[in-house]
Amino acid sequence: MFKNVAKMARCPLCGEEVSWRDKKVAEYACLYVCVRLIPYPEHLLAKHREYLEAAGKVAKPVFYSASVFTFMFITSILAVKLPIVVTLVFGISAASLWILGAFLRRSLLARFKTR
């Protein structure tokens, strides 16, 4: 029943059978572009290179800004005695950027979906 589960995954862009690893990279290409945890997504590099390029343009400013605001929020809570308003601004900014990133990821998937 669970034989060869990795081959049963489908690419969210074209519907071809791909490995589980390639499916996750396709779903979270924006994150893959910024944090390369999976070294070589063969399917995306071969068939959806323009998708990866678009993800790189969209993801980098949002991901790194969200990471910086999250770091500043956590630092302002734990280490630095800043006014509560400043801490809230950092937290709201970080949350807004992570939510924006999720929306951009979904819209990018919808824009490049071919099936």
C-alpha positions in Angstrom: 0.0 0.0 0.0 2.8 2.5 0.9 5.2 1.2 -1.7 7.0 3.9 -3.6 5.2 6.8 -2.0 7.7 9.3 -3.3 6.8 8.6 -6.9 3.0 9.2 -6.3 3.4 12.9 -5.8 2.3 15.2 -8.6 3.8 18.5 -9.7 1.4 21.3 -8.6 2.3 23.1 -11.9 2.0 20.5 -14.6 0.6 17.4 -13.0 3.5 15.1 -13.9 4.6 12.4 -11.4 7.5 13.7 -9.5 9.3 12.9 -6.3 8.0 14.2 -3.0 11.0 16.5 -2.8 10.3 18.1 -6.2 6.6 18.5 -5.3 7.5 20.4 -2.1 10.0 22.6 -3.9 7.4 23.4 -6.5 4.9 24.3 -3.7 7.3 26.4 -1.8 9.6 27.7 -4.6 9.8 31.1 -2.9 11.3 29.6 0.2 13.6 27.3 -1.9 15.0 30.4 -3.6 15.9 32.0 -0.3 16.9 29.0 1.8 18.3 26.2 -0.4 17.5 23.2 1.9 16.9 20.9 -1.1 19.9 21.1 -3.4 18.7 20.3 -6.9 15.0 20.2 -7.9 15.5 18.4 -11.2 11.9 18.7 -12.4 11.7 22.5 -11.8 15.0 23.2 -13.3 14.2 21.1 -16.4 10.5 22.2 -17.0 9.7 25.2 -14.9 12.8 27.4 -14.9 10.8 30.6 -15.5 8.7 29.8 -12.4 11.8 29.6 -10.3 13.1 32.9 -11.7 9.8 34.6 -11.0 9.8 33.1 -7.5 13.2 34.5 -6.9 12.2 38.0 -7.9 9.1 37.9 -5.7 10.5 36.1 -2.7 13.8 37.6 -1.8 12.6 41.1 -0.6 9.5 39.7 1.2 11.3 36.8 2.9 14.3 38.7 4.0 12.3 41.7 5.3 10.0 39.3 7.2 13.0 37.6 8.7 14.5 40.9 9.8 11.3 42.1 11.3 10.8 38.8 13.1 14.3 39.0 14.5 13.7 42.6 15.7 10.4 41.6 17.2 11.9 38.7 19.2 14.9 40.8 20.2 12.7 43.7 21.4 10.7 41.2 23.6 13.6 39.3 25.0 16.6 41.5 25.2 15.9 45.2 24.7 13.6 47.3 26.8 11.8 49.2 24.0 8.4 50.9 24.3 5.5 48.5 23.7 4.5 50.5 20.6 7.8 49.8 18.9 7.6 46.1 19.8 4.0 46.0 18.4 5.1 47.7 15.1 7.9 45.1 14.7 5.4 42.2 15.4 2.7 43.6 13.1 5.2 44.2 10.3 6.6 40.7 10.6 3.2 39.1 10.6 2.0 41.2 7.7 5.1 40.3 5.6 4.7 36.6 6.3 1.0 36.8 5.3 1.9 38.7 2.2 4.5 36.0 1.4 1.8 33.3 1.6 -0.5 35.2 -0.7 2.3 35.8 -3.2 3.2 32.1 -3.1 -0.3 31.1 -3.9 -0.7 33.7 -6.7 2.6 32.6 -8.2 1.4 29.0 -8.2 -1.9 29.9 -9.8 -0.2 32.1 -12.5 2.2 29.3 -13.6 -0.2 26.3 -13.3 -0.6 24.6 -16.7 -3.0 21.8 -16.1 
